[in-house]
Amino acid sequence: MATSNQANYNDRNEITGWTTTVNDEPAIIRYRLPSNQRIVSDAYAQSGKAVMQCYLSTKSQWEICAE
């Protein structure tokens, strides 16, 4: 599986958002606990606690995670 997270820019070269893909399909990023794979909030993930970052394809529902 190939994942990517690419910035989108406007005419003034400012970041306007992000495009995330898994195998060239649209995807979202979410976070899971390593111990039981439960989904946690972005705020929890940004707190510095151990989480797995996961890419979930919104088309085929494939998910790939890494610690």
RAUR-V595177 format. One record per backbone hydrogen bond with DSSP energy under -0.5 kcal/mol. NH is the residue of the N-H (numbers start at 1). CO is the residue of the C=O. If there is no record, write none. Layout:
BEGIN
nh | co
NH | CO
NH | CO
END
This chain:
BEGIN
nh | co
4 | 21
6 | 19
8 | 17
10 | 14
13 | 10
16 | 8
17 | 8
19 | 6
20 | 18
21 | 4
22 | 25
23 | 2
25 | 22
27 | 20
28 | 56
30 | 54
31 | 40
32 | 52
33 | 38
37 | 33
40 | 31
45 | 41
46 | 42
47 | 43
47 | 44
48 | 45
49 | 44
52 | 32
53 | 66
54 | 30
54 | 52
55 | 64
56 | 28
56 | 54
57 | 55
57 | 62
58 | 26
59 | 26
61 | 57
64 | 55
66 | 53
END
